[in-house]
Amino acid sequence: MAQIDGDRLNFREVDQDGNPAGDGAVGQADSASESTRTASFTINPFIVALWLASAGLIVAGFGMFLGAQNAAMAGPNSSDSMPLNYLWMSFAPNVLLAGVLTSAGLLFWHAAQWQRHAK
């Protein structure tokens, strides 16, 4: 088994941010620009879409519930509107729950991402 040549190991000291430090810091400017690029704020379009869907579900759930309540308070004016009001009243809690759970899941995801970047 052959020994590895000491010159090929290329050990370097790094500072607290992980950037090369000291006299042997080769390419220090390159690593500084890379660290600023990775620290920049990027927006994930899928997360934005999930936030919009969550808000839409919550608004739709409240709208369905209020619409069904309003029609129920008006009384049975026509027999055609009753099945639609029943469907609104049936689906409103599920739609609200889906919106709230999506928001809670996204908040946990953001907390995990923040915790990962804080390390």
Biopython code that builds the backbone (N, CA, C, O; Angstrom):
import numpy as np
from Bio.PDB.StructureBuilder import StructureBuilder

atoms = [
    (1, "MET", "N", (0.835, -1.159, 0.000)),
    (1, "MET", "CA", (0.000, 0.000, 0.000)),
    (1, "MET", "C", (0.889, 1.234, 0.000)),
    (1, "MET", "O", (1.754, 1.380, 0.864)),
    (2, "ALA", "N", (0.683, 2.106, -0.950)),
    (2, "ALA", "CA", (1.537, 3.279, -1.104)),
    (2, "ALA", "C", (1.028, 4.417, -0.245)),
    (2, "ALA", "O", (-0.173, 4.567, -0.017)),
    (3, "GLN", "N", (1.978, 5.219, 0.227)),
    (3, "GLN", "CA", (1.593, 6.388, 1.003)),
    (3, "GLN", "C", (1.232, 7.537, 0.068)),
    (3, "GLN", "O", (1.766, 7.672, -1.033)),
    (4, "ILE", "N", (0.294, 8.365, 0.558)),
    (4, "ILE", "CA", (-0.116, 9.524, -0.218)),
    (4, "ILE", "C", (0.890, 10.631, -0.003)),
    (4, "ILE", "O", (1.308, 10.895, 1.124)),
    (5, "ASP", "N", (1.274, 11.272, -1.076)),
    (5, "ASP", "CA", (2.230, 12.374, -0.995)),
    (5, "ASP", "C", (1.620, 13.532, -0.219)),
    (5, "ASP", "O", (0.465, 13.888, -0.457)),
    (6, "GLY", "N", (2.373, 14.129, 0.707)),
    (6, "GLY", "CA", (1.882, 15.211, 1.556)),
    (6, "GLY", "C", (1.496, 16.456, 0.780)),
    (6, "GLY", "O", (0.641, 17.217, 1.232)),
    (7, "ASP", "N", (2.110, 16.684, -0.386)),
    (7, "ASP", "CA", (1.783, 17.880, -1.165)),
    (7, "ASP", "C", (0.398, 17.789, -1.797)),
    (7, "ASP", "O", (-0.233, 18.815, -2.049)),
    (8, "ARG", "N", (-0.065, 16.615, -2.048)),
    (8, "ARG", "CA", (-1.347, 16.457, -2.716)),
    (8, "ARG", "C", (-2.528, 16.611, -1.765)),
    (8, "ARG", "O", (-3.656, 16.776, -2.228)),
    (9, "LEU", "N", (-2.310, 16.563, -0.457)),
    (9, "LEU", "CA", (-3.419, 16.682, 0.486)),
    (9, "LEU", "C", (-3.989, 18.094, 0.524)),
    (9, "LEU", "O", (-5.204, 18.263, 0.622)),
    (10, "ASN", "N", (-3.121, 19.124, 0.446)),
    (10, "ASN", "CA", (-3.539, 20.513, 0.345)),
    (10, "ASN", "C", (-4.471, 20.930, 1.472)),
    (10, "ASN", "O", (-5.610, 21.324, 1.219)),
    (11, "PHE", "N", (-4.002, 20.849, 2.712)),
    (11, "PHE", "CA", (-4.778, 21.311, 3.863)),
    (11, "PHE", "C", (-4.742, 22.830, 3.929)),
    (11, "PHE", "O", (-3.702, 23.443, 3.691)),
    (12, "ARG", "N", (-5.887, 23.441, 4.254)),
    (12, "ARG", "CA", (-5.951, 24.883, 4.425)),
    (12, "ARG", "C", (-6.788, 25.202, 5.648)),
    (12, "ARG", "O", (-7.724, 24.474, 5.980)),
    (13, "GLU", "N", (-6.447, 26.295, 6.316)),
    (13, "GLU", "CA", (-7.260, 26.747, 7.437)),
    (13, "GLU", "C", (-8.433, 27.561, 6.899)),
    (13, "GLU", "O", (-8.320, 28.236, 5.876)),
    (14, "VAL", "N", (-9.555, 27.484, 7.604)),
    (14, "VAL", "CA", (-10.734, 28.245, 7.214)),
    (14, "VAL", "C", (-11.200, 29.068, 8.405)),
    (14, "VAL", "O", (-10.950, 28.720, 9.559)),
    (15, "ASP", "N", (-11.880, 30.167, 8.101)),
    (15, "ASP", "CA", (-12.419, 31.001, 9.176)),
    (15, "ASP", "C", (-13.768, 30.461, 9.613)),
    (15, "ASP", "O", (-14.169, 29.374, 9.195)),
    (16, "GLN", "N", (-14.476, 31.218, 10.458)),
    (16, "GLN", "CA", (-15.739, 30.733, 11.014)),
    (16, "GLN", "C", (-16.836, 30.584, 9.970)),
    (16, "GLN", "O", (-17.807, 29.862, 10.196)),
    (17, "ASP", "N", (-16.697, 31.266, 8.811)),
    (17, "ASP", "CA", (-17.690, 31.152, 7.744)),
    (17, "ASP", "C", (-17.346, 30.081, 6.733)),
    (17, "ASP", "O", (-18.111, 29.841, 5.799)),
    (18, "GLY", "N", (-16.212, 29.438, 6.904)),
    (18, "GLY", "CA", (-15.806, 28.389, 5.980)),
    (18, "GLY", "C", (-14.968, 28.897, 4.829)),
    (18, "GLY", "O", (-14.666, 28.134, 3.911)),
    (19, "ASN", "N", (-14.578, 30.178, 4.847)),
    (19, "ASN", "CA", (-13.738, 30.739, 3.794)),
    (19, "ASN", "C", (-12.278, 30.455, 4.112)),
    (19, "ASN", "O", (-11.894, 30.450, 5.281)),
    (20, "PRO", "N", (-11.447, 30.214, 3.079)),
    (20, "PRO", "CA", (-10.021, 29.972, 3.329)),
    (20, "PRO", "C", (-9.387, 31.175, 4.010)),
    (20, "PRO", "O", (-9.655, 32.315, 3.631)),
    (21, "ALA", "N", (-8.546, 30.930, 5.015)),
    (21, "ALA", "CA", (-7.908, 32.004, 5.766)),
    (21, "ALA", "C", (-6.414, 31.780, 5.796)),
    (21, "ALA", "O", (-5.941, 30.670, 5.554)),
    (22, "GLY", "N", (-5.667, 32.831, 6.092)),
    (22, "GLY", "CA", (-4.223, 32.723, 6.235)),
    (22, "GLY", "C", (-3.497, 32.987, 4.946)),
    (22, "GLY", "O", (-4.088, 33.425, 3.958)),
    (23, "ASP", "N", (-2.161, 32.708, 4.964)),
    (23, "ASP", "CA", (-1.315, 32.982, 3.807)),
    (23, "ASP", "C", (-1.591, 32.025, 2.660)),
    (23, "ASP", "O", (-1.412, 32.395, 1.499)),
    (24, "GLY", "N", (-2.015, 30.820, 2.949)),
    (24, "GLY", "CA", (-2.233, 29.831, 1.897)),
    (24, "GLY", "C", (-3.613, 29.899, 1.281)),
    (24, "GLY", "O", (-4.060, 28.932, 0.665)),
    (25, "ALA", "N", (-4.304, 31.031, 1.434)),
    (25, "ALA", "CA", (-5.663, 31.160, 0.899)),
    (25, "ALA", "C", (-5.599, 31.467, -0.581)),
    (25, "ALA", "O", (-5.442, 32.619, -0.986)),
    (26, "VAL", "N", (-5.720, 30.444, -1.369)),
    (26, "VAL", "CA", (-5.702, 30.613, -2.810)),
    (26, "VAL", "C", (-7.125, 30.804, -3.285)),
    (26, "VAL", "O", (-8.016, 30.035, -2.923)),
    (27, "GLY", "N", (-7.343, 31.826, -4.094)),
    (27, "GLY", "CA", (-8.685, 32.076, -4.626)),
    (27, "GLY", "C", (-9.638, 32.599, -3.581)),
    (27, "GLY", "O", (-10.814, 32.237, -3.581)),
    (28, "GLN", "N", (-9.148, 33.454, -2.679)),
    (28, "GLN", "CA", (-9.997, 33.967, -1.604)),
    (28, "GLN", "C", (-11.104, 34.854, -2.154)),
    (28, "GLN", "O", (-12.216, 34.840, -1.626)),
    (29, "ALA", "N", (-10.832, 35.614, -3.185)),
    (29, "ALA", "CA", (-11.857, 36.483, -3.778)),
    (29, "ALA", "C", (-12.940, 35.644, -4.446)),
    (29, "ALA", "O", (-14.119, 35.995, -4.403)),
    (30, "ASP", "N", (-12.536, 34.537, -5.062)),
    (30, "ASP", "CA", (-13.521, 33.670, -5.699)),
    (30, "ASP", "C", (-14.454, 33.048, -4.681)),
    (30, "ASP", "O", (-15.661, 32.969, -4.911)),
    (31, "SER", "N", (-13.906, 32.601, -3.549)),
    (31, "SER", "CA", (-14.751, 31.968, -2.548)),
    (31, "SER", "C", (-15.663, 32.986, -1.885)),
    (31, "SER", "O", (-16.782, 32.647, -1.497)),
    (32, "ALA", "N", (-15.209, 34.235, -1.744)),
    (32, "ALA", "CA", (-16.068, 35.269, -1.153)),
    (32, "ALA", "C", (-17.254, 35.570, -2.062)),
    (32, "ALA", "O", (-18.371, 35.759, -1.581)),
    (33, "SER", "N", (-17.021, 35.616, -3.377)),
    (33, "SER", "CA", (-18.140, 35.878, -4.287)),
    (33, "SER", "C", (-19.093, 34.691, -4.329)),
    (33, "SER", "O", (-20.299, 34.872, -4.494)),
    (34, "GLU", "N", (-18.562, 33.471, -4.182)),
    (34, "GLU", "CA", (-19.427, 32.299, -4.145)),
    (34, "GLU", "C", (-20.288, 32.290, -2.894)),
    (34, "GLU", "O", (-21.458, 31.912, -2.948)),
    (35, "SER", "N", (-19.711, 32.710, -1.746)),
    (35, "SER", "CA", (-20.487, 32.715, -0.515)),
    (35, "SER", "C", (-21.593, 33.757, -0.566)),
    (35, "SER", "O", (-22.660, 33.543, 0.009)),
    (36, "THR", "N", (-21.366, 34.885, -1.242)),
    (36, "THR", "CA", (-22.440, 35.877, -1.360)),
    (36, "THR", "C", (-23.504, 35.395, -2.319)),
    (36, "THR", "O", (-24.680, 35.724, -2.156)),
    (37, "ARG", "N", (-23.113, 34.620, -3.315)),
    (37, "ARG", "CA", (-24.117, 34.090, -4.243)),
    (37, "ARG", "C", (-24.999, 33.051, -3.560)),
    (37, "ARG", "O", (-26.204, 33.012, -3.810)),
    (38, "THR", "N", (-24.425, 32.213, -2.706)),
    (38, "THR", "CA", (-25.231, 31.191, -2.047)),
    (38, "THR", "C", (-26.081, 31.779, -0.940)),
    (38, "THR", "O", (-27.121, 31.218, -0.596)),
    (39, "ALA", "N", (-25.653, 32.914, -0.370)),
    (39, "ALA", "CA", (-26.420, 33.532, 0.704)),
    (39, "ALA", "C", (-27.535, 34.423, 0.179)),
    (39, "ALA", "O", (-28.338, 34.930, 0.962)),
    (40, "SER", "N", (-27.598, 34.622, -1.134)),
    (40, "SER", "CA", (-28.638, 35.488, -1.681)),
    (40, "SER", "C", (-30.006, 34.831, -1.526)),
    (40, "SER", "O", (-30.129, 33.609, -1.442)),
    (41, "PHE", "N", (-31.012, 35.671, -1.491)),
    (41, "PHE", "CA", (-32.386, 35.212, -1.273)),
    (41, "PHE", "C", (-32.986, 34.745, -2.590)),
    (41, "PHE", "O", (-33.069, 35.516, -3.546)),
    (42, "THR", "N", (-33.400, 33.496, -2.642)),
    (42, "THR", "CA", (-34.049, 32.974, -3.834)),
    (42, "THR", "C", (-35.464, 32.564, -3.476)),
    (42, "THR", "O", (-35.725, 32.072, -2.378)),
    (43, "ILE", "N", (-36.367, 32.769, -4.409)),
    (43, "ILE", "CA", (-37.770, 32.444, -4.194)),
    (43, "ILE", "C", (-38.093, 31.163, -4.943)),
    (43, "ILE", "O", (-37.838, 31.049, -6.142)),
    (44, "ASN", "N", (-38.655, 30.206, -4.227)),
    (44, "ASN", "CA", (-39.085, 28.954, -4.827)),
    (44, "ASN", "C", (-40.507, 29.145, -5.347)),
    (44, "ASN", "O", (-41.412, 29.404, -4.554)),
    (45, "PRO", "N", (-40.729, 29.024, -6.652)),
    (45, "PRO", "CA", (-42.071, 29.275, -7.192)),
    (45, "PRO", "C", (-43.103, 28.255, -6.714)),
    (45, "PRO", "O", (-44.291, 28.571, -6.655)),
    (46, "PHE", "N", (-42.683, 27.065, -6.378)),
    (46, "PHE", "CA", (-43.625, 26.059, -5.889)),
    (46, "PHE", "C", (-44.139, 26.418, -4.494)),
    (46, "PHE", "O", (-45.308, 26.195, -4.179)),
    (47, "ILE", "N", (-43.266, 26.969, -3.672)),
    (47, "ILE", "CA", (-43.690, 27.392, -2.330)),
    (47, "ILE", "C", (-44.637, 28.574, -2.433)),
    (47, "ILE", "O", (-45.613, 28.656, -1.688)),
    (48, "VAL", "N", (-44.354, 29.495, -3.355)),
    (48, "VAL", "CA", (-45.257, 30.630, -3.563)),
    (48, "VAL", "C", (-46.619, 30.132, -4.022)),
    (48, "VAL", "O", (-47.650, 30.623, -3.563)),
    (49, "ALA", "N", (-46.626, 29.159, -4.926)),
    (49, "ALA", "CA", (-47.889, 28.599, -5.406)),
    (49, "ALA", "C", (-48.647, 27.910, -4.274)),
    (49, "ALA", "O", (-49.873, 28.003, -4.205)),
    (50, "LEU", "N", (-47.933, 27.223, -3.394)),
    (50, "LEU", "CA", (-48.595, 26.590, -2.252)),
    (50, "LEU", "C", (-49.181, 27.626, -1.297)),
    (50, "LEU", "O", (-50.277, 27.425, -0.772)),
    (51, "TRP", "N", (-48.466, 28.739, -1.062)),
    (51, "TRP", "CA", (-49.015, 29.795, -0.204)),
    (51, "TRP", "C", (-50.274, 30.393, -0.823)),
    (51, "TRP", "O", (-51.254, 30.645, -0.123)),
    (52, "LEU", "N", (-50.246, 30.619, -2.134)),
    (52, "LEU", "CA", (-51.432, 31.162, -2.801)),
    (52, "LEU", "C", (-52.595, 30.170, -2.765)),
    (52, "LEU", "O", (-53.744, 30.562, -2.560)),
    (53, "ALA", "N", (-52.296, 28.895, -2.962)),
    (53, "ALA", "CA", (-53.345, 27.879, -2.895)),
    (53, "ALA", "C", (-53.916, 27.782, -1.485)),
    (53, "ALA", "O", (-55.123, 27.617, -1.310)),
    (54, "SER", "N", (-53.054, 27.884, -0.488)),
    (54, "SER", "CA", (-53.517, 27.839, 0.898)),
    (54, "SER", "C", (-54.445, 29.014, 1.199)),
    (54, "SER", "O", (-55.511, 28.836, 1.788)),
    (55, "ALA", "N", (-54.039, 30.203, 0.794)),
    (55, "ALA", "CA", (-54.887, 31.378, 1.009)),
    (55, "ALA", "C", (-56.199, 31.247, 0.235)),
    (55, "ALA", "O", (-57.258, 31.623, 0.738)),
    (56, "GLY", "N", (-56.130, 30.720, -0.975)),
    (56, "GLY", "CA", (-57.341, 30.514, -1.767)),
    (56, "GLY", "C", (-58.290, 29.513, -1.128)),
    (56, "GLY", "O", (-59.506, 29.705, -1.144)),
    (57, "LEU", "N", (-57.736, 28.448, -0.566)),
    (57, "LEU", "CA", (-58.574, 27.455, 0.100)),
    (57, "LEU", "C", (-59.260, 28.037, 1.335)),
    (57, "LEU", "O", (-60.430, 27.753, 1.593)),
    (58, "ILE", "N", (-58.537, 28.840, 2.086)),
    (58, "ILE", "CA", (-59.130, 29.428, 3.292)),
    (58, "ILE", "C", (-60.230, 30.418, 2.911)),
    (58, "ILE", "O", (-61.308, 30.412, 3.505)),
    (59, "VAL", "N", (-59.958, 31.260, 1.929)),
    (59, "VAL", "CA", (-60.976, 32.230, 1.493)),
    (59, "VAL", "C", (-62.178, 31.509, 0.889)),
    (59, "VAL", "O", (-63.319, 31.884, 1.157)),
    (60, "ALA", "N", (-61.935, 30.486, 0.084)),
    (60, "ALA", "CA", (-63.040, 29.738, -0.525)),
    (60, "ALA", "C", (-63.860, 29.012, 0.529)),
    (60, "ALA", "O", (-65.085, 28.949, 0.427)),
    (61, "GLY", "N", (-63.198, 28.465, 1.540)),
    (61, "GLY", "CA", (-63.923, 27.777, 2.606)),
    (61, "GLY", "C", (-64.832, 28.713, 3.372)),
    (61, "GLY", "O", (-65.988, 28.388, 3.642)),
    (62, "PHE", "N", (-64.296, 29.901, 3.728)),
    (62, "PHE", "CA", (-65.146, 30.871, 4.406)),
    (62, "PHE", "C", (-66.267, 31.365, 3.497)),
    (62, "PHE", "O", (-67.395, 31.561, 3.947)),
    (63, "GLY", "N", (-65.957, 31.563, 2.224)),
    (63, "GLY", "CA", (-66.997, 32.002, 1.277)),
    (63, "GLY", "C", (-68.097, 30.974, 1.115)),
    (63, "GLY", "O", (-69.276, 31.323, 1.061)),
    (64, "MET", "N", (-67.722, 29.723, 1.038)),
    (64, "MET", "CA", (-68.724, 28.661, 0.916)),
    (64, "MET", "C", (-69.587, 28.596, 2.164)),
    (64, "MET", "O", (-70.806, 28.453, 2.078)),
    (65, "PHE", "N", (-68.955, 28.699, 3.319)),
    (65, "PHE", "CA", (-69.695, 28.630, 4.568)),
    (65, "PHE", "C", (-70.656, 29.810, 4.702)),
    (65, "PHE", "O", (-71.819, 29.632, 5.064)),
    (66, "LEU", "N", (-70.164, 31.020, 4.407)),
    (66, "LEU", "CA", (-71.025, 32.195, 4.521)),
    (66, "LEU", "C", (-72.130, 32.194, 3.483)),
    (66, "LEU", "O", (-73.249, 32.619, 3.768)),
    (67, "GLY", "N", (-71.830, 31.724, 2.289)),
    (67, "GLY", "CA", (-72.863, 31.632, 1.256)),
    (67, "GLY", "C", (-73.953, 30.646, 1.629)),
    (67, "GLY", "O", (-75.133, 30.912, 1.404)),
    (68, "ALA", "N", (-73.580, 29.529, 2.187)),
    (68, "ALA", "CA", (-74.572, 28.535, 2.602)),
    (68, "ALA", "C", (-75.384, 29.051, 3.789)),
    (68, "ALA", "O", (-76.590, 28.818, 3.866)),
    (69, "GLN", "N", (-74.720, 29.754, 4.720)),
    (69, "GLN", "CA", (-75.449, 30.309, 5.863)),
    (69, "GLN", "C", (-76.427, 31.388, 5.417)),
    (69, "GLN", "O", (-77.550, 31.461, 5.917)),
    (70, "ASN", "N", (-76.006, 32.214, 4.489)),
    (70, "ASN", "CA", (-76.864, 33.279, 4.000)),
    (70, "ASN", "C", (-78.089, 32.706, 3.294)),
    (70, "ASN", "O", (-79.204, 33.191, 3.489)),
    (71, "ALA", "N", (-77.888, 31.692, 2.486)),
    (71, "ALA", "CA", (-79.012, 31.078, 1.790)),
    (71, "ALA", "C", (-79.922, 30.337, 2.766)),
    (71, "ALA", "O", (-81.134, 30.293, 2.559)),
    (72, "ALA", "N", (-79.363, 29.759, 3.820)),
    (72, "ALA", "CA", (-80.188, 29.056, 4.800)),
    (72, "ALA", "C", (-81.028, 30.034, 5.616)),
    (72, "ALA", "O", (-82.145, 29.705, 6.015)),
    (73, "MET", "N", (-80.505, 31.226, 5.867)),
    (73, "MET", "CA", (-81.253, 32.228, 6.608)),
    (73, "MET", "C", (-82.395, 32.825, 5.785)),
    (73, "MET", "O", (-83.405, 33.265, 6.334)),
    (74, "ALA", "N", (-82.224, 32.834, 4.465)),
    (74, "ALA", "CA", (-83.253, 33.405, 3.599)),
    (74, "ALA", "C", (-84.474, 32.493, 3.515)),
    (74, "ALA", "O", (-85.575, 32.954, 3.214)),
    (75, "GLY", "N", (-84.286, 31.238, 3.772)),
    (75, "GLY", "CA", (-85.410, 30.305, 3.720)),
    (75, "GLY", "C", (-85.461, 29.587, 2.390)),
    (75, "GLY", "O", (-84.738, 29.930, 1.454)),
    (76, "PRO", "N", (-86.322, 28.589, 2.314)),
    (76, "PRO", "CA", (-86.409, 27.792, 1.077)),
    (76, "PRO", "C", (-87.250, 28.509, 0.008)),
    (76, "PRO", "O", (-88.458, 28.293, -0.089)),
    (77, "ASN", "N", (-86.601, 29.355, -0.783)),
    (77, "ASN", "CA", (-87.321, 30.058, -1.849)),
    (77, "ASN", "C", (-87.521, 29.173, -3.067)),
    (77, "ASN", "O", (-88.582, 29.196, -3.692)),
    (78, "SER", "N", (-86.515, 28.402, -3.400)),
    (78, "SER", "CA", (-86.657, 27.494, -4.535)),
    (78, "SER", "C", (-86.026, 26.160, -4.170)),
    (78, "SER", "O", (-85.091, 26.104, -3.371)),
    (79, "SER", "N", (-86.524, 25.122, -4.740)),
    (79, "SER", "CA", (-86.013, 23.789, -4.420)),
    (79, "SER", "C", (-84.706, 23.496, -5.143)),
    (79, "SER", "O", (-84.008, 22.547, -4.784)),
    (80, "ASP", "N", (-84.354, 24.295, -6.162)),
    (80, "ASP", "CA", (-83.123, 24.040, -6.902)),
    (80, "ASP", "C", (-81.871, 24.456, -6.121)),
    (80, "ASP", "O", (-80.809, 23.864, -6.313)),
    (81, "SER", "N", (-81.973, 25.449, -5.258)),
    (81, "SER", "CA", (-80.788, 25.950, -4.563)),
    (81, "SER", "C", (-80.427, 25.107, -3.336)),
    (81, "SER", "O", (-79.307, 25.212, -2.837)),
    (82, "MET", "N", (-81.322, 24.298, -2.852)),
    (82, "MET", "CA", (-81.055, 23.549, -1.630)),
    (82, "MET", "C", (-79.907, 22.546, -1.769)),
    (82, "MET", "O", (-79.071, 22.491, -0.868)),
    (83, "PRO", "N", (-79.813, 21.746, -2.848)),
    (83, "PRO", "CA", (-78.674, 20.817, -2.943)),
    (83, "PRO", "C", (-77.331, 21.547, -3.026)),
    (83, "PRO", "O", (-76.336, 21.069, -2.482)),
    (84, "LEU", "N", (-77.295, 22.697, -3.698)),
    (84, "LEU", "CA", (-76.049, 23.447, -3.791)),
    (84, "LEU", "C", (-75.653, 24.003, -2.423)),
    (84, "LEU", "O", (-74.476, 23.977, -2.062)),
    (85, "ASN", "N", (-76.615, 24.499, -1.670)),
    (85, "ASN", "CA", (-76.316, 24.989, -0.319)),
    (85, "ASN", "C", (-75.846, 23.855, 0.587)),
    (85, "ASN", "O", (-74.955, 24.039, 1.415)),
    (86, "TYR", "N", (-76.447, 22.697, 0.424)),
    (86, "TYR", "CA", (-76.029, 21.537, 1.214)),
    (86, "TYR", "C", (-74.587, 21.150, 0.869)),
    (86, "TYR", "O", (-73.797, 20.837, 1.760)),
    (87, "LEU", "N", (-74.248, 21.171, -0.419)),
    (87, "LEU", "CA", (-72.877, 20.853, -0.827)),
    (87, "LEU", "C", (-71.891, 21.882, -0.280)),
    (87, "LEU", "O", (-70.812, 21.515, 0.185)),
    (88, "TRP", "N", (-72.239, 23.135, -0.328)),
    (88, "TRP", "CA", (-71.362, 24.175, 0.208)),
    (88, "TRP", "C", (-71.135, 23.958, 1.701)),
    (88, "TRP", "O", (-70.007, 24.040, 2.189)),
    (89, "MET", "N", (-72.221, 23.682, 2.417)),
    (89, "MET", "CA", (-72.098, 23.477, 3.855)),
    (89, "MET", "C", (-71.310, 22.202, 4.169)),
    (89, "MET", "O", (-70.632, 22.132, 5.194)),
    (90, "SER", "N", (-71.394, 21.200, 3.299)),
    (90, "SER", "CA", (-70.671, 19.947, 3.529)),
    (90, "SER", "C", (-69.176, 20.079, 3.256)),
    (90, "SER", "O", (-68.355, 19.520, 3.984)),
    (91, "PHE", "N", (-68.829, 20.815, 2.210)),
    (91, "PHE", "CA", (-67.426, 20.903, 1.813)),
    (91, "PHE", "C", (-66.661, 22.035, 2.489)),
    (91, "PHE", "O", (-65.430, 22.009, 2.508)),
    (92, "ALA", "N", (-67.349, 23.017, 3.039)),
    (92, "ALA", "CA", (-66.669, 24.170, 3.635)),
    (92, "ALA", "C", (-65.692, 23.780, 4.749)),
    (92, "ALA", "O", (-64.570, 24.285, 4.744)),
    (93, "PRO", "N", (-66.047, 22.917, 5.698)),
    (93, "PRO", "CA", (-65.065, 22.560, 6.738)),
    (93, "PRO", "C", (-63.836, 21.843, 6.183)),
    (93, "PRO", "O", (-62.721, 22.052, 6.661)),
    (94, "ASN", "N", (-64.044, 21.000, 5.176)),
    (94, "ASN", "CA", (-62.916, 20.273, 4.599)),
    (94, "ASN", "C", (-61.982, 21.206, 3.842)),
    (94, "ASN", "O", (-60.762, 21.052, 3.903)),
    (95, "VAL", "N", (-62.551, 22.169, 3.131)),
    (95, "VAL", "CA", (-61.732, 23.128, 2.394)),
    (95, "VAL", "C", (-60.965, 24.011, 3.373)),
    (95, "VAL", "O", (-59.782, 24.284, 3.166)),
    (96, "LEU", "N", (-61.624, 24.454, 4.428)),
    (96, "LEU", "CA", (-60.934, 25.242, 5.456)),
    (96, "LEU", "C", (-59.811, 24.441, 6.107)),
    (96, "LEU", "O", (-58.713, 24.958, 6.310)),
    (97, "LEU", "N", (-60.081, 23.199, 6.428)),
    (97, "LEU", "CA", (-59.061, 22.351, 7.043)),
    (97, "LEU", "C", (-57.869, 22.160, 6.111)),
    (97, "LEU", "O", (-56.722, 22.197, 6.556)),
    (98, "ALA", "N", (-58.130, 21.957, 4.831)),
    (98, "ALA", "CA", (-57.036, 21.797, 3.868)),
    (98, "ALA", "C", (-56.191, 23.063, 3.792)),
    (98, "ALA", "O", (-54.965, 22.981, 3.716)),
    (99, "GLY", "N", (-56.823, 24.224, 3.813)),
    (99, "GLY", "CA", (-56.070, 25.476, 3.775)),
    (99, "GLY", "C", (-55.244, 25.701, 5.024)),
    (99, "GLY", "O", (-54.094, 26.134, 4.941)),
    (100, "VAL", "N", (-55.820, 25.411, 6.181)),
    (100, "VAL", "CA", (-55.092, 25.604, 7.436)),
    (100, "VAL", "C", (-53.937, 24.607, 7.556)),
    (100, "VAL", "O", (-52.850, 24.978, 7.999)),
    (101, "LEU", "N", (-54.155, 23.362, 7.171)),
    (101, "LEU", "CA", (-53.083, 22.367, 7.227)),
    (101, "LEU", "C", (-51.961, 22.687, 6.246)),
    (101, "LEU", "O", (-50.788, 22.466, 6.547)),
    (102, "THR", "N", (-52.316, 23.206, 5.074)),
    (102, "THR", "CA", (-51.294, 23.609, 4.110)),
    (102, "THR", "C", (-50.470, 24.756, 4.672)),
    (102, "THR", "O", (-49.245, 24.761, 4.548)),
    (103, "SER", "N", (-51.133, 25.728, 5.286)),
    (103, "SER", "CA", (-50.402, 26.853, 5.900)),
    (103, "SER", "C", (-49.494, 26.372, 7.027)),
    (103, "SER", "O", (-48.351, 26.816, 7.133)),
    (104, "ALA", "N", (-49.987, 25.478, 7.861)),
    (104, "ALA", "CA", (-49.168, 24.961, 8.959)),
    (104, "ALA", "C", (-47.983, 24.162, 8.425)),
    (104, "ALA", "O", (-46.871, 24.280, 8.938)),
    (105, "GLY", "N", (-48.216, 23.360, 7.408)),
    (105, "GLY", "CA", (-47.118, 22.605, 6.806)),
    (105, "GLY", "C", (-46.062, 23.514, 6.198)),
    (105, "GLY", "O", (-44.865, 23.253, 6.317)),
    (106, "LEU", "N", (-46.507, 24.580, 5.547)),
    (106, "LEU", "CA", (-45.551, 25.525, 4.980)),
    (106, "LEU", "C", (-44.773, 26.262, 6.060)),
    (106, "LEU", "O", (-43.587, 26.544, 5.887)),
    (107, "LEU", "N", (-45.422, 26.573, 7.164)),
    (107, "LEU", "CA", (-44.703, 27.215, 8.265)),
    (107, "LEU", "C", (-43.642, 26.288, 8.853)),
    (107, "LEU", "O", (-42.541, 26.735, 9.175)),
    (108, "PHE", "N", (-43.963, 25.004, 8.994)),
    (108, "PHE", "CA", (-42.967, 24.045, 9.465)),
    (108, "PHE", "C", (-41.832, 23.897, 8.462)),
    (108, "PHE", "O", (-40.673, 23.760, 8.856)),
    (109, "TRP", "N", (-42.149, 23.923, 7.173)),
    (109, "TRP", "CA", (-41.123, 23.828, 6.141)),
    (109, "TRP", "C", (-40.191, 25.028, 6.216)),
    (109, "TRP", "O", (-38.972, 24.879, 6.145)),
    (110, "HIS", "N", (-40.775, 26.235, 6.361)),
    (110, "HIS", "CA", (-39.949, 27.441, 6.465)),
    (110, "HIS", "C", (-39.077, 27.398, 7.717)),
    (110, "HIS", "O", (-37.923, 27.825, 7.679)),
    (111, "ALA", "N", (-39.608, 26.892, 8.816)),
    (111, "ALA", "CA", (-38.814, 26.780, 10.043)),
    (111, "ALA", "C", (-37.652, 25.813, 9.844)),
    (111, "ALA", "O", (-36.545, 26.081, 10.312)),
    (112, "ALA", "N", (-37.880, 24.712, 9.171)),
    (112, "ALA", "CA", (-36.804, 23.749, 8.917)),
    (112, "ALA", "C", (-35.748, 24.344, 7.992)),
    (112, "ALA", "O", (-34.553, 24.134, 8.200)),
    (113, "GLN", "N", (-36.181, 25.088, 6.971)),
    (113, "GLN", "CA", (-35.226, 25.732, 6.073)),
    (113, "GLN", "C", (-34.405, 26.786, 6.808)),
    (113, "GLN", "O", (-33.197, 26.895, 6.601)),
    (114, "TRP", "N", (-35.059, 27.552, 7.657)),
    (114, "TRP", "CA", (-34.353, 28.585, 8.411)),
    (114, "TRP", "C", (-33.350, 27.942, 9.360)),
    (114, "TRP", "O", (-32.229, 28.430, 9.502)),
    (115, "GLN", "N", (-33.743, 26.856, 10.007)),
    (115, "GLN", "CA", (-32.860, 26.159, 10.936)),
    (115, "GLN", "C", (-31.652, 25.578, 10.194)),
    (115, "GLN", "O", (-30.534, 25.588, 10.710)),
    (116, "ARG", "N", (-31.887, 25.077, 8.987)),
    (116, "ARG", "CA", (-30.806, 24.486, 8.205)),
    (116, "ARG", "C", (-29.817, 25.560, 7.765)),
    (116, "ARG", "O", (-28.609, 25.323, 7.765)),
    (117, "HIS", "N", (-30.317, 26.742, 7.390)),
    (117, "HIS", "CA", (-29.430, 27.812, 6.953)),
    (117, "HIS", "C", (-28.745, 28.507, 8.119)),
    (117, "HIS", "O", (-27.710, 29.149, 7.937)),
    (118, "ALA", "N", (-29.313, 28.385, 9.316)),
    (118, "ALA", "CA", (-28.709, 29.016, 10.482)),
    (118, "ALA", "C", (-27.475, 28.262, 10.969)),
    (118, "ALA", "O", (-26.628, 28.838, 11.652)),
    (119, "LYS", "N", (-27.368, 27.000, 10.631)),
    (119, "LYS", "CA", (-26.227, 26.193, 11.099)),
    (119, "LYS", "C", (-24.962, 26.571, 10.407)),
    (119, "LYS", "O", (-23.911, 25.992, 10.682)),
]
sb = StructureBuilder()
sb.init_structure("model")
sb.init_model(0)
sb.init_chain("A")
sb.init_seg("    ")
for serial, (resi, resn, name, xyz) in enumerate(atoms, 1):
    if name == "N":
        sb.init_residue(resn, " ", resi, " ")
    sb.init_atom(name, np.array(xyz, "f"), 0.0, 1.0, " ", f" {name:<3s}", serial, name[0])
structure = sb.get_structure()
